[in-house]
């Protein structure tokens, strides 16, 4: 269960959201319990390739928690 008041555990979780877990795991709960703003942005590629990676942002309750994923 997502809890924006839960402790931050370095390299593990924020608000009971596990770092590295697919955002789809939390999708139902996100949209049922929070005001979610979605957006996308292009980040320069971190590989040796020229180009950009498309990133997705999910901001909960006006930025209380922001999730970034690819």
C-alpha positions as CSV (number, residue, x, y, z in Angstrom):
1,X,0.0,0.0,0.0
2,X,1.4,3.4,-1.0
3,X,1.8,5.7,2.0
4,X,3.2,9.2,1.3
5,X,4.0,9.4,5.0
6,X,6.1,6.2,5.1
7,X,9.8,6.4,5.8
8,X,12.3,6.8,3.0
9,X,14.5,3.7,2.9
10,X,17.7,4.5,0.9
11,X,18.0,2.4,-2.3
12,X,14.8,0.5,-1.4
13,X,11.6,2.6,-1.2
14,X,9.9,5.9,-1.0
15,X,6.3,6.1,0.4
16,X,6.2,2.3,0.3
17,X,6.9,2.4,-3.5
18,X,9.8,0.0,-4.2
19,X,12.6,1.3,-6.3
20,X,12.9,-0.8,-9.5
21,X,9.4,-2.3,-9.4
22,X,7.3,-1.8,-12.6
23,X,5.0,1.2,-12.2
24,X,2.2,-1.0,-13.5
25,X,2.3,-2.9,-10.2
26,X,1.0,0.3,-8.5
27,X,-1.2,1.6,-11.3
28,X,-4.6,0.8,-9.9
29,X,-3.8,2.1,-6.4
30,X,-2.2,5.3,-7.9
31,X,-5.3,6.3,-9.9
32,X,-7.8,5.3,-7.2
33,X,-6.2,7.1,-4.3
34,X,-4.1,10.0,-5.7
35,X,-4.4,12.9,-8.1
36,X,-1.9,11.8,-10.8
37,X,-0.4,14.0,-13.4
38,X,1.3,12.2,-16.3
39,X,3.9,13.6,-18.6
40,X,6.8,12.5,-20.8
41,X,10.2,14.0,-21.5
42,X,13.2,13.1,-23.6
43,X,16.5,12.5,-21.8
44,X,19.8,12.4,-23.8
45,X,20.8,8.7,-24.2
46,X,23.2,7.5,-21.6
47,X,24.6,4.9,-23.9
48,X,27.2,5.6,-26.7
49,X,24.3,5.9,-29.1
50,X,23.3,9.3,-30.3
51,X,19.7,10.1,-29.5
52,X,17.2,10.3,-26.6
53,X,15.4,8.0,-24.2
54,X,11.7,8.7,-23.6
55,X,11.0,9.0,-19.9
56,X,7.5,8.9,-18.2
57,X,6.7,11.0,-15.2
58,X,3.9,10.4,-12.7
59,X,3.4,13.2,-10.2
60,X,1.2,12.3,-7.2
61,X,-0.7,15.0,-5.4
62,X,0.9,18.0,-7.0
63,X,4.5,16.6,-6.8
64,X,4.4,15.2,-3.3
65,X,6.0,12.1,-4.9
66,X,7.3,12.0,-8.5
67,X,8.0,8.7,-10.2
68,X,10.2,8.6,-13.3
69,X,10.5,5.5,-15.5
70,X,11.3,4.5,-19.0
